[in-house]
Amino acid sequence: METTVATLRRIEAKEAILSIDIDVASRTVRLQVERTLAYRVHLEECVPDVWAKLYDASPARGTFWEILNSDWTRAREAKGGLALYPKARHFAVVTEQNLIEVLTEVEPTVVGES
């Protein structure tokens, strides 16, 4: 993925597939997440602590992240719920104004660029 900050163009959830279109470096990239267990979208101003963590060390470090040892992934250890999905992983897409978090069993893939 690019090291410049992207802009969210579109997000669509259909059944368990999440498609995220972002504009980055003068092109549109579509990320697809198969077997989406959950996702959430935050406005930048709603998660200032996250922005500080992402950009303190290196501004514009990237758009796509895997978040290790998050509250979501630790929930796999509880009975029921995410314990049924032991391979669940927490990913984030960071854009100019949004933080999109996805919980899935498979790594998101780039399925299109224009």
C-alpha positions as CSV (number, residue, x, y, z in Angstrom):
1,M,0.0,0.0,0.0
2,E,1.1,3.6,-0.5
3,T,2.7,5.7,2.2
4,T,0.4,8.7,1.5
5,V,-2.9,9.3,3.3
6,A,-5.9,8.1,1.3
7,T,-9.4,9.5,0.9
8,L,-12.5,7.3,1.4
9,R,-14.6,7.2,-1.7
10,R,-17.1,4.4,-0.9
11,I,-17.7,1.6,1.5
12,E,-20.2,-1.2,0.8
13,A,-21.2,-4.2,2.9
14,K,-23.0,-7.1,1.1
15,E,-23.6,-10.2,3.1
16,A,-20.2,-11.0,4.6
17,I,-18.1,-9.1,2.0
18,L,-17.0,-5.6,2.7
19,S,-15.7,-3.4,-0.2
20,I,-13.8,-0.3,0.5
21,D,-12.8,2.2,-2.3
22,I,-10.1,4.7,-1.4
23,D,-8.4,7.3,-3.5
24,V,-4.6,7.2,-3.0
25,A,-1.8,8.6,-5.0
26,S,-4.1,9.8,-7.9
27,R,-5.8,6.4,-8.3
28,T,-8.7,4.5,-6.8
29,V,-8.0,1.3,-5.0
30,R,-10.7,-1.3,-4.0
31,L,-10.0,-3.4,-0.9
32,Q,-12.2,-6.4,-0.4
33,V,-12.7,-8.1,2.9
34,E,-14.1,-11.6,2.7
35,R,-15.8,-13.1,5.8
36,T,-16.2,-9.8,7.5
37,L,-17.2,-10.5,11.1
38,A,-17.6,-6.8,12.1
39,Y,-16.6,-3.4,10.9
40,R,-16.9,0.2,12.2
41,V,-16.1,3.6,10.7
42,H,-14.9,6.5,12.8
43,L,-14.5,10.2,11.9
44,E,-11.0,11.5,12.6
45,E,-12.2,13.9,15.3
46,C,-13.9,11.0,17.2
47,V,-10.7,9.1,17.7
48,P,-7.9,11.7,18.3
49,D,-5.9,9.2,20.5
50,V,-5.7,6.8,17.6
51,W,-4.5,9.5,15.2
52,A,-1.8,10.5,17.7
53,K,-0.6,6.9,17.9
54,L,-0.6,6.4,14.2
55,Y,1.3,9.6,13.3
56,D,3.5,10.4,16.3
57,A,6.4,8.3,15.1
58,S,6.1,8.8,11.3
59,P,3.5,11.0,9.6
60,A,1.8,9.4,6.6
61,R,3.3,6.0,7.4
62,G,0.6,4.2,5.5
63,T,-3.1,3.6,4.8
64,F,-3.4,-0.1,5.7
65,W,-2.6,-1.6,9.2
66,E,-3.0,-4.7,11.1
67,I,-3.8,-4.0,14.8
68,L,-2.3,-6.6,17.1
69,N,-3.5,-7.4,20.6
70,S,-6.6,-5.1,20.3
71,D,-9.7,-5.4,22.4
72,W,-11.4,-7.0,19.4
73,T,-8.8,-9.8,19.0
74,R,-8.5,-10.3,22.8
75,A,-12.3,-11.1,22.7
76,R,-11.4,-14.4,21.0
77,E,-10.4,-15.7,24.5
78,A,-13.9,-15.2,25.9
79,K,-16.5,-17.9,25.9
80,G,-18.9,-17.6,23.0
81,G,-18.9,-14.7,20.6
82,L,-15.4,-14.4,19.0
83,A,-14.2,-17.6,20.6
84,L,-16.0,-19.2,17.6
85,Y,-13.6,-17.4,15.3
86,P,-10.1,-18.1,16.6
87,K,-8.4,-16.9,13.4
88,A,-10.1,-13.4,13.6
89,R,-7.7,-10.5,12.9
90,H,-8.2,-6.8,13.3
91,F,-7.3,-4.5,10.4
92,A,-7.6,-0.8,9.9
93,V,-7.8,1.5,6.9
94,V,-6.7,5.0,7.6
95,T,-7.9,7.8,5.4
96,E,-7.7,11.6,5.6
97,Q,-10.9,11.8,7.6
98,N,-11.9,8.3,8.6
99,L,-10.6,5.2,10.5
100,I,-12.2,2.0,9.2
101,E,-11.7,-1.0,11.4
102,V,-12.5,-4.5,10.2
103,L,-12.6,-7.8,12.0
104,T,-12.1,-10.8,9.7
105,E,-10.6,-14.2,9.4
106,V,-8.8,-13.5,6.2
107,E,-6.4,-10.7,5.1
108,P,-8.1,-8.1,3.0
109,T,-7.0,-8.0,-0.7
110,V,-6.8,-5.4,-3.4
111,V,-9.2,-6.5,-6.1
112,G,-9.1,-3.5,-8.4
113,E,-7.2,-0.3,-9.2
114,S,-8.0,2.5,-11.6
